[in-house]
Amino acid sequence: MMTNYLYLISLLVGLSGMAIIDWRYKLAYWHDRRRTILTIVISVGVFVVWDLLGIGLGIFFHGDSKYALPYRLLPEFPIEELFFLTLLCYCTLVLFQGASKRWPRT
Amino acid sequence: MAAYLILNLVFSLVVLLVLRVRIAQLSKAHLYTLIALLLLTAVFDNCIVMLSIVGYDVSKLLHIYIYKAPVEDFMYPLLGVVLVPAIWRKLGAATNE
């Protein structure tokens, strides 16, 4: 019963891990909350369009895995996908902010 | 045959044009972030493919894989590493610090 939640849970674990790094070094959300939220929302929006195009062209589809939930927000677009795209964008932002501090532009 | 590749190239190009990204904006930070993301993607993508969380119409792929992950998937982190910092930067310029 719980196995369906494993994908979602692993995404949440990933997000939490990035959040801890973010918080520890004040990189994104703990640096500028509004800017972070807007950046993530806009970036995720772009990726959602990309995903929907891929789905629309029949390139990829939901795999019916026992590790994923059966709920779709849209045809072939599972609820976990939003969390995944958020993780991708948040991870990119936090890593980039960290890298910018460590290797600043000269 | 190459539908996925073409989609990814066209989409990325459109996004880059809309954002008016210039090569000069890219830096070491971008490169190191990209390397990290590519490694994470290689692991993560293989996991979701092998666990059947995602499925592909193989007739639309190049059939070039990093283990089980289609190479075209790597364009997501590639665009992301340009897109996300560019939006962050533009939002910073907009609020005019």
N, CA and C atoms of all chains as a GROMACS GRO file, in nm:
protein
  609
    1MET      N    1   0.083  -0.119   0.000
    1MET     CA    2   0.000   0.000   0.000
    1MET      C    3   0.086   0.123   0.000
    2MET      N    4   0.188   0.122   0.082
    2MET     CA    5   0.274   0.240   0.091
    2MET      C    6   0.370   0.251  -0.027
    3THR      N    7   0.391   0.139  -0.097
    3THR     CA    8   0.489   0.142  -0.205
    3THR      C    9   0.455   0.246  -0.312
    4ASN      N   10   0.327   0.272  -0.333
    4ASN     CA   11   0.287   0.373  -0.431
    4ASN      C   12   0.340   0.512  -0.400
    5TYR      N   13   0.370   0.533  -0.273
    5TYR     CA   14   0.415   0.665  -0.231
    5TYR      C   15   0.566   0.681  -0.237
    6LEU      N   16   0.637   0.572  -0.270
    6LEU     CA   17   0.782   0.579  -0.261
    6LEU      C   18   0.846   0.683  -0.354
    7TYR      N   19   0.793   0.694  -0.474
    7TYR     CA   20   0.848   0.794  -0.567
    7TYR      C   21   0.829   0.934  -0.508
    8LEU      N   22   0.706   0.961  -0.468
    8LEU     CA   23   0.676   1.093  -0.411
    8LEU      C   24   0.762   1.120  -0.288
    9ILE      N   25   0.774   1.021  -0.201
    9ILE     CA   26   0.854   1.038  -0.080
    9ILE      C   27   1.000   1.065  -0.114
   10SER      N   28   1.054   0.994  -0.212
   10SER     CA   29   1.194   1.018  -0.246
   10SER      C   30   1.214   1.158  -0.302
   11LEU      N   31   1.114   1.208  -0.375
   11LEU     CA   32   1.122   1.345  -0.425
   11LEU      C   33   1.119   1.444  -0.308
   12LEU      N   34   1.035   1.417  -0.210
   12LEU     CA   35   1.026   1.506  -0.094
   12LEU      C   36   1.155   1.502  -0.013
   13VAL      N   37   1.215   1.385  -0.004
   13VAL     CA   38   1.344   1.374   0.065
   13VAL      C   39   1.449   1.459  -0.008
   14GLY      N   40   1.450   1.449  -0.139
   14GLY     CA   41   1.543   1.529  -0.219
   14GLY      C   42   1.520   1.678  -0.197
   15LEU      N   43   1.395   1.719  -0.200
   15LEU     CA   44   1.362   1.860  -0.180
   15LEU      C   45   1.406   1.905  -0.040
   16SER      N   46   1.382   1.822   0.059
   16SER     CA   47   1.423   1.857   0.196
   16SER      C   48   1.573   1.871   0.206
   17GLY      N   49   1.644   1.781   0.143
   17GLY     CA   50   1.790   1.786   0.145
   17GLY      C   51   1.842   1.915   0.085
   18MET      N   52   1.784   1.954  -0.029
   18MET     CA   53   1.826   2.080  -0.092
   18MET      C   54   1.788   2.198  -0.004
   19ALA      N   55   1.673   2.188   0.062
   19ALA     CA   56   1.628   2.297   0.150
   19ALA      C   57   1.724   2.315   0.267
   20ILE      N   58   1.775   2.205   0.318
   20ILE     CA   59   1.868   2.215   0.430
   20ILE      C   60   1.998   2.284   0.385
   21ILE      N   61   2.046   2.247   0.267
   21ILE     CA   62   2.166   2.312   0.213
   21ILE      C   63   2.138   2.461   0.191
   22ASP      N   64   2.022   2.489   0.133
   22ASP     CA   65   1.979   2.627   0.109
   22ASP      C   66   1.979   2.705   0.241
   23TRP      N   67   1.916   2.649   0.341
   23TRP     CA   68   1.904   2.715   0.471
   23TRP      C   69   2.040   2.735   0.536
   24ARG      N   70   2.124   2.631   0.529
   24ARG     CA   71   2.254   2.634   0.594
   24ARG      C   72   2.343   2.746   0.537
   25TYR      N   73   2.338   2.763   0.403
   25TYR     CA   74   2.426   2.861   0.340
   25TYR      C   75   2.352   2.984   0.290
   26LYS      N   76   2.223   2.994   0.321
   26LYS     CA   77   2.142   3.110   0.282
   26LYS      C   78   2.156   3.136   0.132
   27LEU      N   79   2.128   3.035   0.053
   27LEU     CA   80   2.156   3.046  -0.090
   27LEU      C   81   2.038   3.097  -0.172
   28ALA      N   82   1.917   3.054  -0.138
   28ALA     CA   83   1.804   3.086  -0.226
   28ALA      C   84   1.684   3.137  -0.145
   29TYR      N   85   1.605   3.042  -0.094
   29TYR     CA   86   1.485   3.080  -0.020
   29TYR      C   87   1.520   3.160   0.105
   30TRP      N   88   1.627   3.120   0.170
   30TRP     CA   89   1.670   3.190   0.291
   30TRP      C   90   1.760   3.308   0.260
   31HIS      N   91   1.766   3.343   0.134
   31HIS     CA   92   1.840   3.461   0.093
   31HIS      C   93   1.741   3.567   0.043
   32ASP      N   94   1.650   3.521  -0.044
   32ASP     CA   95   1.547   3.611  -0.097
   32ASP      C   96   1.426   3.524  -0.129
   33ARG      N   97   1.331   3.525  -0.036
   33ARG     CA   98   1.219   3.431  -0.045
   33ARG      C   99   1.136   3.451  -0.172
   34ARG      N  100   1.097   3.576  -0.197
   34ARG     CA  101   1.009   3.605  -0.311
   34ARG      C  102   1.077   3.571  -0.443
   35ARG      N  103   1.200   3.609  -0.453
   35ARG     CA  104   1.274   3.584  -0.576
   35ARG      C  105   1.285   3.433  -0.602
   36THR      N  106   1.309   3.356  -0.497
   36THR     CA  107   1.320   3.211  -0.511
   36THR      C  108   1.187   3.151  -0.558
   37ILE      N  109   1.079   3.191  -0.491
   37ILE     CA  110   0.947   3.136  -0.526
   37ILE      C  111   0.913   3.168  -0.672
   38LEU      N  112   0.934   3.292  -0.712
   38LEU     CA  113   0.904   3.331  -0.850
   38LEU      C  114   0.991   3.257  -0.950
   39THR      N  115   1.120   3.245  -0.919
   39THR     CA  116   1.211   3.175  -1.009
   39THR      C  117   1.166   3.030  -1.027
   40ILE      N  118   1.133   2.964  -0.918
   40ILE     CA  119   1.092   2.824  -0.925
   40ILE      C  120   0.960   2.812  -1.002
   41VAL      N  121   0.864   2.896  -0.969
   41VAL     CA  122   0.733   2.888  -1.035
   41VAL      C  123   0.746   2.907  -1.186
   42ILE      N  124   0.821   3.007  -1.226
   42ILE     CA  125   0.838   3.034  -1.369
   42ILE      C  126   0.915   2.921  -1.437
   43SER      N  127   1.024   2.878  -1.376
   43SER     CA  128   1.104   2.770  -1.435
   43SER      C  129   1.023   2.642  -1.447
   44VAL      N  130   0.952   2.607  -1.340
   44VAL     CA  131   0.869   2.486  -1.344
   44VAL      C  132   0.764   2.499  -1.454
   45GLY      N  133   0.710   2.619  -1.468
   45GLY     CA  134   0.611   2.642  -1.575
   45GLY      C  135   0.667   2.610  -1.712
   46VAL      N  136   0.789   2.654  -1.737
   46VAL     CA  137   0.855   2.625  -1.866
   46VAL      C  138   0.869   2.475  -1.885
   47PHE      N  139   0.915   2.406  -1.781
   47PHE     CA  140   0.933   2.261  -1.792
   47PHE      C  141   0.801   2.187  -1.807
   48VAL      N  142   0.696   2.239  -1.745
   48VAL     CA  143   0.565   2.176  -1.760
   48VAL      C  144   0.522   2.181  -1.907
   49VAL      N  145   0.542   2.297  -1.970
   49VAL     CA  146   0.508   2.310  -2.112
   49VAL      C  147   0.587   2.207  -2.192
   50TRP      N  148   0.715   2.196  -2.163
   50TRP     CA  149   0.802   2.101  -2.231
   50TRP      C  150   0.749   1.958  -2.216
   51ASP      N  151   0.719   1.923  -2.093
   51ASP     CA  152   0.664   1.790  -2.064
   51ASP      C  153   0.534   1.765  -2.140
   52LEU      N  154   0.447   1.863  -2.139
   52LEU     CA  155   0.317   1.846  -2.206
   52LEU      C  156   0.336   1.827  -2.356
   53LEU      N  157   0.434   1.897  -2.413
   53LEU     CA  158   0.464   1.878  -2.555
   53LEU      C  159   0.514   1.736  -2.579
   54GLY      N  160   0.600   1.688  -2.490
   54GLY     CA  161   0.651   1.551  -2.504
   54GLY      C  162   0.540   1.448  -2.493
   55ILE      N  163   0.449   1.473  -2.401
   55ILE     CA  164   0.335   1.383  -2.384
   55ILE      C  165   0.244   1.391  -2.507
   56GLY      N  166   0.217   1.514  -2.550
   56GLY     CA  167   0.130   1.536  -2.666
   56GLY      C  168   0.182   1.470  -2.792
   57LEU      N  169   0.315   1.466  -2.806
   57LEU     CA  170   0.375   1.405  -2.925
   57LEU      C  171   0.392   1.254  -2.907
   58GLY      N  172   0.345   1.204  -2.794
   58GLY     CA  173   0.352   1.060  -2.770
   58GLY      C  174   0.491   1.007  -2.742
   59ILE      N  175   0.581   1.096  -2.696
   59ILE     CA  176   0.718   1.054  -2.673
   59ILE      C  177   0.733   0.978  -2.542
   60PHE      N  178   0.671   1.030  -2.439
   60PHE     CA  179   0.676   0.957  -2.313
   60PHE      C  180   0.540   0.953  -2.247
   61PHE      N  181   0.529   0.860  -2.153
   61PHE     CA  182   0.402   0.842  -2.085
   61PHE      C  183   0.425   0.784  -1.946
   62HIS      N  184   0.324   0.794  -1.866
   62HIS     CA  185   0.326   0.742  -1.729
   62HIS      C  186   0.342   0.591  -1.733
   63GLY      N  187   0.434   0.538  -1.651
   63GLY     CA  188   0.468   0.397  -1.661
   63GLY      C  189   0.387   0.298  -1.580
   64ASP      N  190   0.292   0.343  -1.500
   64ASP     CA  191   0.215   0.250  -1.417
   64ASP      C  192   0.303   0.168  -1.324
   65SER      N  193   0.397   0.232  -1.261
   65SER     CA  194   0.485   0.163  -1.168
   65SER      C  195   0.417   0.147  -1.033
   66LYS      N  196   0.451   0.040  -0.962
   66LYS     CA  197   0.395   0.022  -0.829
   66LYS      C  198   0.455   0.121  -0.728
   67TYR      N  199   0.559   0.192  -0.774
   67TYR     CA  200   0.620   0.289  -0.684
   67TYR      C  201   0.563   0.429  -0.702
   68ALA      N  202   0.472   0.442  -0.798
   68ALA     CA  203   0.414   0.574  -0.825
   68ALA      C  204   0.265   0.571  -0.796
   69LEU      N  205   0.214   0.690  -0.769
   69LEU     CA  206   0.071   0.703  -0.741
   69LEU      C  207  -0.007   0.699  -0.872
   70PRO      N  208  -0.131   0.653  -0.868
   70PRO     CA  209  -0.208   0.645  -0.993
   70PRO      C  210  -0.276   0.776  -1.032
   71TYR      N  211  -0.250   0.883  -0.959
   71TYR     CA  212  -0.323   1.007  -0.987
   71TYR      C  213  -0.253   1.090  -1.093
   72ARG      N  214  -0.332   1.138  -1.188
   72ARG     CA  215  -0.276   1.223  -1.293
   72ARG      C  216  -0.341   1.359  -1.286
   73LEU      N  217  -0.259   1.462  -1.304
   73LEU     CA  218  -0.317   1.597  -1.310
   73LEU      C  219  -0.378   1.621  -1.447
   74LEU      N  220  -0.314   1.562  -1.546
   74LEU     CA  221  -0.356   1.570  -1.685
   74LEU      C  222  -0.321   1.434  -1.746
   75PRO      N  223  -0.373   1.400  -1.861
   75PRO     CA  224  -0.336   1.270  -1.920
   75PRO      C  225  -0.186   1.249  -1.925
   76GLU      N  226  -0.140   1.139  -1.872
   76GLU     CA  227   0.001   1.100  -1.867
   76GLU      C  228   0.088   1.192  -1.782
   77PHE      N  229   0.030   1.292  -1.718
   77PHE     CA  230   0.107   1.384  -1.636
   77PHE      C  231   0.077   1.354  -1.490
   78PRO      N  232   0.166   1.274  -1.426
   78PRO     CA  233   0.138   1.234  -1.288
   78PRO      C  234   0.161   1.346  -1.189
   79ILE      N  235   0.099   1.332  -1.074
   79ILE     CA  236   0.112   1.435  -0.972
   79ILE      C  237   0.256   1.452  -0.926
   80GLU      N  238   0.334   1.341  -0.927
   80GLU     CA  239   0.473   1.350  -0.884
   80GLU      C  240   0.558   1.437  -0.977
   81GLU      N  241   0.514   1.454  -1.100
   81GLU     CA  242   0.594   1.527  -1.197
   81GLU      C  243   0.617   1.671  -1.154
   82LEU      N  244   0.513   1.732  -1.094
   82LEU     CA  245   0.529   1.870  -1.045
   82LEU      C  246   0.638   1.876  -0.938
   83PHE      N  247   0.639   1.775  -0.852
   83PHE     CA  248   0.740   1.771  -0.747
   83PHE      C  249   0.877   1.747  -0.808
   84PHE      N  250   0.884   1.662  -0.908
   84PHE     CA  251   1.011   1.636  -0.972
   84PHE      C  252   1.066   1.763  -1.038
   85LEU      N  253   0.981   1.833  -1.113
   85LEU     CA  254   1.027   1.954  -1.181
   85LEU      C  255   1.068   2.062  -1.080
   86THR      N  256   0.996   2.067  -0.968
   86THR     CA  257   1.033   2.162  -0.863
   86THR      C  258   1.170   2.125  -0.807
   87LEU      N  259   1.190   1.995  -0.786
   87LEU     CA  260   1.320   1.950  -0.736
   87LEU      C  261   1.431   1.985  -0.835
   88LEU      N  262   1.406   1.961  -0.963
   88LEU     CA  263   1.506   1.992  -1.066
   88LEU      C  264   1.543   2.140  -1.062
   89CYS      N  265   1.442   2.226  -1.060
   89CYS     CA  266   1.468   2.371  -1.064
   89CYS      C  267   1.529   2.421  -0.933
   90TYR      N  268   1.480   2.373  -0.823
   90TYR     CA  269   1.531   2.415  -0.693
   90TYR      C  270   1.676   2.370  -0.676
   91CYS      N  271   1.702   2.246  -0.714
   91CYS     CA  272   1.837   2.191  -0.708
   91CYS      C  273   1.932   2.274  -0.794
   92THR      N  274   1.887   2.307  -0.916
   92THR     CA  275   1.968   2.389  -1.006
   92THR      C  276   1.998   2.523  -0.942
   93LEU      N  277   1.895   2.585  -0.887
   93LEU     CA  278   1.911   2.717  -0.826
   93LEU      C  279   2.008   2.712  -0.708
   94VAL      N  280   1.987   2.619  -0.617
   94VAL     CA  281   2.071   2.610  -0.497
   94VAL      C  282   2.216   2.579  -0.535
   95LEU      N  283   2.234   2.483  -0.625
   95LEU     CA  284   2.370   2.448  -0.667
   95LEU      C  285   2.437   2.566  -0.736
   96PHE      N  286   2.360   2.636  -0.822
   96PHE     CA  287   2.416   2.749  -0.893
   96PHE      C  288   2.454   2.861  -0.797
   97GLN      N  289   2.366   2.890  -0.705
   97GLN     CA  290   2.395   2.994  -0.606
   97GLN      C  291   2.519   2.958  -0.525
   98GLY      N  292   2.528   2.832  -0.486
   98GLY     CA  293   2.644   2.786  -0.412
   98GLY      C  294   2.771   2.798  -0.496
   99ALA      N  295   2.762   2.754  -0.621
   99ALA     CA  296   2.878   2.759  -0.710
   99ALA      C  297   2.918   2.904  -0.737
  100SER      N  298   2.820   2.994  -0.747
  100SER     CA  299   2.851   3.136  -0.771
  100SER      C  300   2.926   3.197  -0.655
  101LYS      N  301   2.893   3.152  -0.535
  101LYS     CA  302   2.964   3.205  -0.418
  101LYS      C  303   3.107   3.150  -0.416
  102ARG      N  304   3.119   3.022  -0.447
  102ARG     CA  305   3.248   2.956  -0.437
  102ARG      C  306   3.342   2.997  -0.551
  103TRP      N  307   3.280   3.016  -0.673
  103TRP     CA  308   3.357   3.057  -0.790
  103TRP      C  309   3.295   3.182  -0.848
  104PRO      N  310   3.312   3.294  -0.780
  104PRO     CA  311   3.247   3.416  -0.830
  104PRO      C  312   3.305   3.463  -0.962
  105ARG      N  313   3.224   3.535  -1.035
  105ARG     CA  314   3.270   3.597  -1.159
  105ARG      C  315   3.376   3.698  -1.127
  106THR      N  316   3.486   3.693  -1.198
  106THR     CA  317   3.589   3.795  -1.173
  106THR      C  318   3.589   3.894  -1.289
  107MET      N  319   1.144   0.912  -3.555
  107MET     CA  320   1.282   0.862  -3.536
  107MET      C  321   1.357   0.946  -3.435
  108ALA      N  322   1.357   1.076  -3.460
  108ALA     CA  323   1.431   1.164  -3.371
  108ALA      C  324   1.338   1.268  -3.312
  109ALA      N  325   1.211   1.231  -3.298
  109ALA     CA  326   1.111   1.327  -3.251
  109ALA      C  327   1.148   1.390  -3.118
  110TYR      N  328   1.196   1.306  -3.026
  110TYR     CA  329   1.229   1.358  -2.893
  110TYR      C  330   1.345   1.457  -2.903
  111LEU      N  331   1.447   1.421  -2.980
  111LEU     CA  332   1.562   1.510  -2.996
  111LEU      C  333   1.518   1.643  -3.057
  112ILE      N  334   1.438   1.634  -3.162
  112ILE     CA  335   1.395   1.755  -3.232
  112ILE      C  336   1.312   1.843  -3.138
  113LEU      N  337   1.220   1.782  -3.067
  113LEU     CA  338   1.140   1.859  -2.970
  113LEU      C  339   1.231   1.933  -2.873
  114ASN      N  340   1.327   1.860  -2.816
  114ASN     CA  341   1.414   1.920  -2.715
  114ASN      C  342   1.501   2.032  -2.771
  115LEU      N  343   1.551   2.013  -2.892
  115LEU     CA  344   1.635   2.117  -2.952
  115LEU      C  345   1.553   2.241  -2.984
  116VAL      N  346   1.439   2.220  -3.045
  116VAL     CA  347   1.354   2.333  -3.083
  116VAL      C  348   1.306   2.408  -2.959
  117PHE      N  349   1.257   2.334  -2.862
  117PHE     CA  350   1.207   2.397  -2.740
  117PHE      C  351   1.317   2.476  -2.671
  118SER      N  352   1.434   2.415  -2.656
  118SER     CA  353   1.546   2.483  -2.590
  118SER      C  354   1.584   2.610  -2.664
  119LEU      N  355   1.588   2.601  -2.796
  119LEU     CA  356   1.625   2.717  -2.877
  119LEU      C  357   1.525   2.830  -2.856
  120VAL      N  358   1.397   2.797  -2.858
  120VAL     CA  359   1.294   2.899  -2.838
  120VAL      C  360   1.311   2.965  -2.702
  121VAL      N  361   1.331   2.884  -2.599
  121VAL     CA  362   1.347   2.939  -2.464
  121VAL      C  363   1.469   3.030  -2.457
  122LEU      N  364   1.580   2.986  -2.517
  122LEU     CA  365   1.702   3.067  -2.514
  122LEU      C  366   1.682   3.200  -2.588
  123LEU      N  367   1.609   3.194  -2.699
  123LEU     CA  368   1.584   3.316  -2.774
  123LEU      C  369   1.494   3.411  -2.695
  124VAL      N  370   1.390   3.356  -2.636
  124VAL     CA  371   1.297   3.438  -2.558
  124VAL      C  372   1.369   3.504  -2.440
  125LEU      N  373   1.457   3.428  -2.376
  125LEU     CA  374   1.531   3.481  -2.262
  125LEU      C  375   1.645   3.573  -2.305
  126ARG      N  376   1.675   3.570  -2.433
  126ARG     CA  377   1.789   3.645  -2.487
  126ARG      C  378   1.916   3.613  -2.408
  127VAL      N  379   1.943   3.485  -2.397
  127VAL     CA  380   2.063   3.440  -2.326
  127VAL      C  381   2.186   3.465  -2.413
  128ARG      N  382   2.290   3.519  -2.352
  128ARG     CA  383   2.414   3.538  -2.426
  128ARG      C  384   2.521   3.447  -2.368
  129ILE      N  385   2.607   3.398  -2.456
  129ILE     CA  386   2.713   3.306  -2.413
  129ILE      C  387   2.799   3.370  -2.304
  130ALA      N  388   2.817   3.501  -2.314
  130ALA     CA  389   2.902   3.573  -2.217
  130ALA      C  390   2.847   3.564  -2.074
  131GLN      N  391   2.716   3.537  -2.063
  131GLN     CA  392   2.658   3.528  -1.929
  131GLN      C  393   2.699   3.399  -1.858
  132LEU      N  394   2.746   3.301  -1.935
  132LEU     CA  395   2.779   3.171  -1.876
  132LEU      C  396   2.914   3.177  -1.807
  133SER      N  397   2.924   3.103  -1.698
  133SER     CA  398   3.044   3.114  -1.615
  133SER      C  399   3.084   2.978  -1.561
  134LYS      N  400   3.191   2.977  -1.481
  134LYS     CA  401   3.236   2.855  -1.415
  134LYS      C  402   3.124   2.798  -1.329
  135ALA      N  403   3.052   2.886  -1.263
  135ALA     CA  404   2.942   2.841  -1.177
  135ALA      C  405   2.840   2.761  -1.259
  136HIS      N  406   2.812   2.808  -1.380
  136HIS     CA  407   2.721   2.735  -1.468
  136HIS      C  408   2.777   2.597  -1.501
  137LEU      N  409   2.906   2.594  -1.533
  137LEU     CA  410   2.969   2.468  -1.573
  137LEU      C  411   2.966   2.365  -1.460
  138TYR      N  412   3.004   2.407  -1.340
  138TYR     CA  413   3.008   2.314  -1.228
  138TYR      C  414   2.869   2.268  -1.188
  139THR      N  415   2.774   2.361  -1.196
  139THR     CA  416   2.635   2.324  -1.168
  139THR      C  417   2.587   2.222  -1.270
  140LEU      N  418   2.622   2.245  -1.396
  140LEU     CA  419   2.582   2.152  -1.502
  140LEU      C  420   2.640   2.013  -1.478
  141ILE      N  421   2.767   2.007  -1.444
  141ILE     CA  422   2.830   1.877  -1.420
  141ILE      C  423   2.758   1.802  -1.309
  142ALA      N  424   2.731   1.873  -1.200
  142ALA     CA  425   2.660   1.810  -1.088
  142ALA      C  426   2.522   1.761  -1.131
  143LEU      N  427   2.450   1.845  -1.205
  143LEU     CA  428   2.316   1.808  -1.248
  143LEU      C  429   2.317   1.691  -1.346
  144LEU      N  430   2.415   1.687  -1.434
  144LEU     CA  431   2.423   1.576  -1.529
  144LEU      C  432   2.446   1.445  -1.454
  145LEU      N  433   2.530   1.450  -1.352
  145LEU     CA  434   2.555   1.329  -1.273
  145LEU      C  435   2.428   1.285  -1.200
  146LEU      N  436   2.361   1.382  -1.138
  146LEU     CA  437   2.237   1.350  -1.067
  146LEU      C  438   2.132   1.295  -1.164
  147THR      N  439   2.123   1.357  -1.281
  147THR     CA  440   2.025   1.313  -1.381
  147THR      C  441   2.056   1.170  -1.426
  148ALA      N  442   2.185   1.141  -1.448
  148ALA     CA  443   2.222   1.006  -1.491
  148ALA      C  444   2.172   0.902  -1.391
  149VAL      N  445   2.186   0.931  -1.265
  149VAL     CA  446   2.140   0.838  -1.162
  149VAL      C  447   1.987   0.835  -1.156
  150PHE      N  448   1.929   0.952  -1.142
  150PHE     CA  449   1.785   0.963  -1.120
  150PHE      C  450   1.704   0.911  -1.239
  151ASP      N  451   1.746   0.950  -1.358
  151ASP     CA  452   1.673   0.910  -1.478
  151ASP      C  453   1.674   0.758  -1.494
  152ASN      N  454   1.789   0.698  -1.470
  152ASN     CA  455   1.797   0.552  -1.477
  152ASN      C  456   1.703   0.487  -1.376
  153CYS      N  457   1.696   0.545  -1.258
  153CYS     CA  458   1.606   0.489  -1.156
  153CYS      C  459   1.461   0.492  -1.205
  154ILE      N  460   1.417   0.607  -1.255
  154ILE     CA  461   1.275   0.613  -1.293
  154ILE      C  462   1.246   0.528  -1.417
  155VAL      N  463   1.344   0.510  -1.504
  155VAL     CA  464   1.323   0.423  -1.620
  155VAL      C  465   1.316   0.276  -1.576
  156MET      N  466   1.411   0.237  -1.492
  156MET     CA  467   1.418   0.096  -1.451
  156MET      C  468   1.301   0.057  -1.360
  157LEU      N  469   1.245   0.153  -1.289
  157LEU     CA  470   1.130   0.125  -1.204
  157LEU      C  471   0.999   0.148  -1.277
  158SER      N  472   1.008   0.169  -1.408
  158SER     CA  473   0.889   0.190  -1.493
  158SER      C  474   0.802   0.306  -1.449
  159ILE      N  475   0.864   0.405  -1.387
  159ILE     CA  476   0.786   0.522  -1.346
  159ILE      C  477   0.754   0.605  -1.470
  160VAL      N  478   0.841   0.598  -1.569
  160VAL     CA  479   0.816   0.665  -1.697
  160VAL      C  480   0.837   0.564  -1.810
  161GLY      N  481   0.764   0.585  -1.919
  161GLY     CA  482   0.781   0.497  -2.034
  161GLY      C  483   0.800   0.581  -2.159
  162TYR      N  484   0.869   0.526  -2.259
  162TYR     CA  485   0.895   0.601  -2.382
  162TYR      C  486   0.844   0.523  -2.502
  163ASP      N  487   0.805   0.597  -2.604
  163ASP     CA  488   0.778   0.535  -2.733
  163ASP      C  489   0.914   0.527  -2.802
  164VAL      N  490   0.972   0.408  -2.803
  164VAL     CA  491   1.111   0.396  -2.850
  164VAL      C  492   1.130   0.435  -2.996
  165SER      N  493   1.022   0.434  -3.074
  165SER     CA  494   1.037   0.474  -3.214
  165SER      C  495   1.067   0.623  -3.227
  166LYS      N  496   1.050   0.698  -3.117
  166LYS     CA  497   1.075   0.841  -3.122
  166LYS      C  498   1.210   0.880  -3.061
  167LEU      N  499   1.288   0.780  -3.025
  167LEU     CA  500   1.416   0.807  -2.961
  167LEU      C  501   1.532   0.781  -3.057
  168LEU      N  502   1.649   0.834  -3.020
  168LEU     CA  503   1.771   0.812  -3.098
  168LEU      C  504   1.830   0.675  -3.071
  169HIS      N  505   1.791   0.612  -2.964
  169HIS     CA  506   1.849   0.485  -2.919
  169HIS      C  507   1.993   0.500  -2.875
  170ILE      N  508   2.026   0.617  -2.825
  170ILE     CA  509   2.156   0.635  -2.759
  170ILE      C  510   2.123   0.651  -2.612
  171TYR      N  511   2.182   0.568  -2.528
  171TYR     CA  512   2.147   0.568  -2.386
  171TYR      C  513   2.270   0.581  -2.299
  172ILE      N  514   2.248   0.644  -2.182
  172ILE     CA  515   2.346   0.637  -2.074
  172ILE      C  516   2.289   0.529  -1.984
  173TYR      N  517   2.335   0.406  -2.003
  173TYR     CA  518   2.277   0.286  -1.944
  173TYR      C  519   2.134   0.270  -1.994
  174LYS      N  520   2.033   0.302  -1.915
  174LYS     CA  521   1.895   0.290  -1.968
  174LYS      C  522   1.831   0.424  -1.996
  175ALA      N  523   1.902   0.532  -1.965
  175ALA     CA  524   1.844   0.665  -1.979
  175ALA      C  525   1.870   0.720  -2.118
  176PRO      N  526   1.763   0.760  -2.191
  176PRO     CA  527   1.782   0.820  -2.323
  176PRO      C  528   1.863   0.948  -2.313
  177VAL      N  529   1.959   0.968  -2.403
  177VAL     CA  530   2.042   1.088  -2.394
  177VAL      C  531   1.961   1.215  -2.404
  178GLU      N  532   1.850   1.211  -2.480
  178GLU     CA  533   1.768   1.331  -2.497
  178GLU      C  534   1.720   1.387  -2.362
  179ASP      N  535   1.702   1.299  -2.264
  179ASP     CA  536   1.658   1.344  -2.132
  179ASP      C  537   1.755   1.443  -2.069
  180PHE      N  538   1.882   1.434  -2.107
  180PHE     CA  539   1.983   1.520  -2.046
  180PHE      C  540   1.973   1.666  -2.091
  181MET      N  541   1.884   1.689  -2.190
  181MET     CA  542   1.865   1.828  -2.229
  181MET      C  543   1.784   1.905  -2.125
  182TYR      N  544   1.714   1.831  -2.038
  182TYR     CA  545   1.639   1.899  -1.932
  182TYR      C  546   1.734   1.972  -1.836
  183PRO      N  547   1.830   1.901  -1.775
  183PRO     CA  548   1.923   1.975  -1.689
  183PRO      C  549   2.008   2.075  -1.767
  184LEU      N  550   2.034   2.046  -1.894
  184LEU     CA  551   2.115   2.138  -1.975
  184LEU      C  552   2.043   2.271  -1.992
  185LEU      N  553   1.916   2.266  -2.026
  185LEU     CA  554   1.840   2.390  -2.038
  185LEU      C  555   1.820   2.453  -1.900
  186GLY      N  556   1.796   2.369  -1.801
  186GLY     CA  557   1.772   2.418  -1.665
  186GLY      C  558   1.886   2.502  -1.613
  187VAL      N  559   2.009   2.459  -1.640
  187VAL     CA  560   2.124   2.530  -1.585
  187VAL      C  561   2.140   2.668  -1.650
  188VAL      N  562   2.081   2.687  -1.767
  188VAL     CA  563   2.082   2.819  -1.829
  188VAL      C  564   1.956   2.897  -1.787
  189LEU      N  565   1.843   2.829  -1.790
  189LEU     CA  566   1.714   2.891  -1.762
  189LEU      C  567   1.699   2.944  -1.620
  190VAL      N  568   1.725   2.860  -1.522
  190VAL     CA  569   1.696   2.897  -1.382
  190VAL      C  570   1.781   3.018  -1.336
  191PRO      N  571   1.913   3.016  -1.355
  191PRO     CA  572   1.991   3.135  -1.317
  191PRO      C  573   1.951   3.260  -1.397
  192ALA      N  574   1.912   3.241  -1.525
  192ALA     CA  575   1.874   3.357  -1.606
  192ALA      C  576   1.748   3.422  -1.550
  193ILE      N  577   1.652   3.341  -1.509
  193ILE     CA  578   1.529   3.395  -1.450
  193ILE      C  579   1.559   3.460  -1.316
  194TRP      N  580   1.642   3.396  -1.236
  194TRP     CA  581   1.683   3.453  -1.107
  194TRP      C  582   1.745   3.591  -1.128
  195ARG      N  583   1.833   3.598  -1.225
  195ARG     CA  584   1.903   3.723  -1.253
  195ARG      C  585   1.805   3.830  -1.300
  196LYS      N  586   1.716   3.793  -1.390
  196LYS     CA  587   1.621   3.891  -1.442
  196LYS      C  588   1.527   3.941  -1.332
  197LEU      N  589   1.492   3.852  -1.240
  197LEU     CA  590   1.406   3.894  -1.129
  197LEU      C  591   1.481   3.989  -1.037
  198GLY      N  592   1.611   3.969  -1.026
  198GLY     CA  593   1.693   4.056  -0.944
  198GLY      C  594   1.703   4.194  -1.006
  199ALA      N  595   1.721   4.196  -1.137
  199ALA     CA  596   1.729   4.323  -1.209
  199ALA      C  597   1.596   4.396  -1.203
  200ALA      N  598   1.487   4.318  -1.206
  200ALA     CA  599   1.354   4.378  -1.207
  200ALA      C  600   1.322   4.449  -1.076
  201THR      N  601   1.361   4.386  -0.963
  201THR     CA  602   1.333   4.450  -0.835
  201THR      C  603   1.438   4.556  -0.804
  202ASN      N  604   1.536   4.563  -0.891
  202ASN     CA  605   1.636   4.670  -0.889
  202ASN      C  606   1.707   4.692  -0.757
  203GLU      N  607   1.798   4.598  -0.730
  203GLU     CA  608   1.872   4.608  -0.604
  203GLU      C  609   1.991   4.701  -0.619
   0.00000   0.00000   0.00000
